[in-house]
Amino acid sequence: MAMADSNSVSHSGNALNLESVRDSLIRQEDTIVFSLIERARYPVNSRLYNQTLGLVPGFSRSLVHFIVKETEAIQAKAGRYENPEENPFFPNGLPPSVVPTHKYPQVLHPAAASININEHIWDMYFNQLLPLFVAEGDDGNYASTAASDLNCLQALSRRIHYGKYVAEVKFREAPQDYEPLIRAKDRDALMNLLTFKNVEEMVKKRVAKKATVFGQEVTLGNNSSGNYKIDPLIVSHLYAEWVMPLTKLVEVEYLLRRLD
Ligand SMILES: O=C(O)C(=O)C[C@]1(C(=O)O)C=C[C@@H](O)C=C1
């Protein structure tokens, strides 16, 4: 029988420890790599991101902004943001959930809810990452392209904000090491303490390998074309330059609030 994957602490009921939290990060790599492969099906479609075209009557921002905001509103009604692992890109004015509340385990310090770096993730994704891996051109598939963008954004956001759980585990495992640094508000020392260079090297190699495996042309013969749907080097660059540094930023922000 297939087992439900333990993609998240809030669903798995697993003990919270560094291994289980890292397992979740590893599983989330699959989601991120697949979401990028899906987005790469479409060309850049830059009209989607242009604020000045006025594509949506009465809405002054870009079409992608409109689609993300409206999608988040319906997902909020269905309870998505009741899950402490999920953070909206447009938190202001979101409608409340209309479905029965699910009891998510209270793992995090309540201050976790005040940490949302999605503005940063939005900027990184559209201005730095996207131009690296999509083709030039415009095929008019704006709604589908925006849905793909939202999948990428949500997968990246979930992974990066998962730093809250990583930080909670690290704090619980060594409060005597973290507490003095938190009291001294010493960001640099906290950053050093929570950094494992060897783990980061493994993550970079593994995500590049996943991009190679998931993004290869599958044929029935054994002639591999050597073409990948997303360049494995771009995926490891994404992790090295943005995903891991932003996860660590979330970890530091969380720890700084951990004793409040
Ligand atoms: O695995 C950890 O310990 C994490 O904090 C996660 C992570 C990452 O983002 O992948 C971040 C910092 C560490 O240096 C190693 C990896």
The ligand as an ORCA input file, in Angstrom:
! r2SCAN-3c Opt
* xyz 0 1
  O      19.058     21.789      7.218
  C      19.243     22.781      7.913
  O      19.866     22.744      8.982
  C      18.710     24.065      7.498
  O      18.761     25.027      8.245
  C      18.185     24.234      6.117
  C      19.249     24.778      5.174
  C      18.561     24.891      3.808
  O      18.003     25.965      3.532
  O      18.545     23.888      3.085
  C      19.675     26.104      5.657
  C      20.772     26.266      6.440
  C      21.763     25.201      6.669
  O      23.055     25.726      6.475
  C      21.520     24.026      5.836
  C      20.392     23.862      5.089
*
